[in-house]
């Protein structure tokens, strides 16, 4: 059985949304940063079991410092969300709680995974020291560059969407 699910990635400019998607879909990484304008859509199939496959239609939305300015039309038909922040840039997670409250209020039945990206650039002690800021909200600490937890992130969300 093959099911299609739309996944939307949200977060500030430069947090690594495109890099996470590229790592997951194409298993590549580049330091050559290109700004996403509007939306970029990619697709990848995730095998859940020998008889179950999920086609993830992944929407890479342009970065937005104010989550309330995200175009509502991009969110139509969304099955799941991934909210990405940059562990090296406090400005991308200082409003984490209010951003998540906005998302959960406006899209209450859509599962969301919260991701601290660029884990390769911080220490475990840094994550531990800042756990009061983002620890209780964060589902995964990833690195698109080092390929840390990227497949786990998308596979976990895919499984959640079909259960």
Rosetta blueprint (number, residue, H / E / L):
1 X L
2 X E
3 X E
4 X E
5 X E
6 X E
7 X E
8 X E
9 X E
10 X E
11 X E
12 X L
13 X L
14 X L
15 X L
16 X L
17 X H
18 X H
19 X H
20 X H
21 X H
22 X H
23 X H
24 X H
25 X H
26 X H
27 X L
28 X L
29 X L
30 X L
31 X L
32 X L
33 X L
34 X L
35 X L
36 X L
37 X L
38 X L
39 X E
40 X E
41 X E
42 X E
43 X E
44 X E
45 X E
46 X E
47 X E
48 X E
49 X E
50 X L
51 X L
52 X E
53 X E
54 X E
55 X E
56 X E
57 X E
58 X E
59 X E
60 X E
61 X E
62 X L
63 X L
64 X L
65 X L
66 X L
67 X H
68 X H
69 X H
70 X L
71 X L
72 X H
73 X H
74 X H
75 X H
76 X L
77 X L
78 X L
79 X L
80 X E
81 X E
82 X E
83 X E
84 X E
85 X E
86 X E
87 X L
88 X L
89 X L
90 X H
91 X H
92 X H
93 X L
94 X L
95 X L
96 X H
97 X H
98 X H
99 X H
100 X H
101 X H
102 X H
103 X H
104 X H
105 X H
106 X H
107 X L
108 X L
109 X L
110 X L
111 X E
112 X E
113 X E
114 X E
115 X E
116 X E
117 X E
118 X L
119 X H
120 X H
121 X H
122 X L
123 X L
124 X H
125 X H
126 X H
127 X H
128 X H
129 X H
130 X L
131 X H
132 X H
133 X H
134 X H
135 X H
136 X L
137 X L
138 X L
139 X L
140 X E
141 X E
142 X L
143 X E
144 X L
145 X L
146 X L
147 X L
148 X E
149 X L
150 X H
151 X H
152 X H
153 X H
154 X H
155 X H
156 X H
157 X H
158 X H
159 X H
160 X H
161 X H
162 X H
163 X L
